[in-house]
């Protein structure tokens, strides 16, 4: 039994066959296609919505610094935990958020390349597919040099420093033109935008999203 105040031991991967994880990639890149009022596509996922299962003995508990990657036994959308030095590891957890059924409520930090929702399931084989109890959300960063979630790179969640078109669609800053804008802030009211804002873009309402206005400035 763990004593009060002590750090519980990390479970070994592969322990237990009844408890396993469904890890579903819910967001691999977000677009903010819009018109005035600007519609927000942040609730749409570019990944498949089908779930897949993985057995790793973590009991649904992830920590910052943990690594994971595609589950070869549950393609194409299954992910599972790996030790960071294993060949199957492709991302590291930057931040762990609570699970949410509202995609707009998940706001990962800059540098997040993919977002996965982790669910705990019980059973084996086909019983593990397509269900589970959501436990948390992992904001992951690729272990390779490919980082679409970096500010200005054109992928991931919208963050300060990203670039957008005149219709609020995220684009890579390297390809931005005279009619495009840089994100100077993500706020609730237009009056909260910084003074350099030239195009405050009012988004359509989305439940759970922490901002309603994109503060756009000249690139």
N, C-alpha and C positions, 0 to 999 in steps of 0.2 A: 504494500500500500504506500502511495506517495505521501510524504509528510507535508503539512501545510507550509507554503512558501518555497517548496522545492520545485525544480523543473521536472515534469513527467518525462520518462524515457521515451524516445522516438520509437515507434513500432517498426519492426523490420519488414521490408517489402516482401510480399508473398505470404505473410502469416495469415492463416485462416482462409477457408474456401467458401464460407457462406456469406461473409460480408465483403462487398466489393464496391467499385465505383462506376457510375456512369459519368463520363466527362464529355460534355457536348459543347462543341465550338459554336458559340452564339453570335459572335461578331468577329470578322476577320478584316473588316475595312468598312468605314462608314461614309456615306455620302450625305450632303446637306442640300440636295436639290430643292429649289424654292422658287416662288413667285411672290409678288407683293399682295397680301401678307405672305412672308416666306414660309413655305411648307417645309417641315423638317423630316428627313428620311432616316433619322438616327435610329428608329426602331426597327429598320429593315436590316436583315443579315445577308451577307454575300455567301454565307456557307449554307450547307444543307441543314434542314431542321430535323433530320432523323438522328436518333440517339444510338450510341453504342456503348458497350460495357468494357470495364477493365478491372482486373483483380490485382491489387497491390498492397493490401493490408494496412493502408493508412487510415481506414475508417472514416474517410471523408474529411480529414483534417489536413489542410495545407498550411505551410509557413513561408514567409518571405525567404527567398534563396533556394527553395525547392525547385527541382527541375522535372520536366515532363516532355512528352513527345507523342507522335501518332502511335496508336495501338495497332500493331500488325494483325491482331486477331479480330478487330472490329473496324474495318475500313468502310467508308472513307472518312467518317467524322469522329471516330473514337480517339480519345487521348488517354494516356495513363502516366503514372509517375515513373520516373527513372532516376537513378543516381546521376549526378551531373557529369560524371566521367564516363558514363555508358554511351555506346555508339547511338542508341536510340533517342537520346536526349536532344531536343531541338530548341527548348525555351527554358527560361528561368523566371520564377515568380517575382515580380517587382513589388506587388501589393496584393493583399487578400481582402476582398470585400464580402459583406454578407450576400447571400443569394437573394435574387429578386426576380419576380415574374414580369417586372417592368424594365425592358432594356434601357429606356432613357434614364432610369434611376442609377445605373451603374456608370460611374465616372472614374476612369482609370487615369493615372498620371501620364504626363508626356513621356514618350519613349515606349509606350505599350504597343506592341506589334499585334497581339491577338488577345482576345478575351474568351475564357472558357468557363462554363458553369459546371460545377461539380455536384453530383447527386449521389446519395447513398442508397444502395439497393441490397436486397437480401435474396438469396437463391443462387442458382447456377445455370449455366447454359443459356437457352433462349429466354428463361425467366428474367434475366438481367437486362433485356433489351426493351427500350421504349418506356421506361418508367423510372421510379426512384424519387427520393425526397431531396430537393435541393438543399445543399448545406452551405456552400460559399461560392464566390466567384474569384477566379484567378486572373490577375492582370499580368500577362506574360511578355517577356522580351526575348527575341530570337538570340540564340547563342552564336549565330553566324553574323557576318557584317551587314546583312540585309535588314534594315530597320525602317519600314514604311511608317511606323508610328512616331518617328522623330518629328519635331516641329518643322514644318515646311516640306516634309518629304511626300505629302499627298495621301497618306493613309492613316489608319487608326482613328481614334476619336479626335474630334476637333479640339484644339488647344491654342492658347496664345502663341503667336508666331507662325501658325499655319496660314496658307493662302486660300482664297475662295474666289469664285467667279462672281459676276454681277447678280447671279441667281442663287448665291450662297452655296454653291457646290464646291466641295474641297478639291483643290488642285495642287500639284507640286509647285512650289515657289519658283523653281528653275524654269518652269514653262509659263509663268504668269506674265500677262501683258498689261498694257496701259489701262484696260478696262477692268482689271482684276484688283483685289484688295487683300491686305494682310489683316489677320485677326489681332486686334489690339485689346480685346476683352470679351468676356462672356458673362453677361449681367442680366438682371431681372428687368430693369427699367432703362430706357434710353438716356435718362438723365445721369445714369451712373457711368456712362462711357467716358473714356479719357478725352482730353481736349483735342488730340490729334485725329479723332474719329471724323471721317468725312462721309461715311455711309453706315448709319445705325440700322441694322436689319431686324425688323420685328418678325419673329417666328410664330407659326401657328402653335396653339397650346398643345403641350404634350405632358401627360401625367408623369410625374417623377423627375423630369428634367430640371436641373438646378438653375437653368438660365432660360430666358425668353428672347434675349436680344444678342445678336452678334455685332460687336463694334468693329466696323471695317475702316481701315485707313489705306492710303496709297502705298503700293508696294515700293 
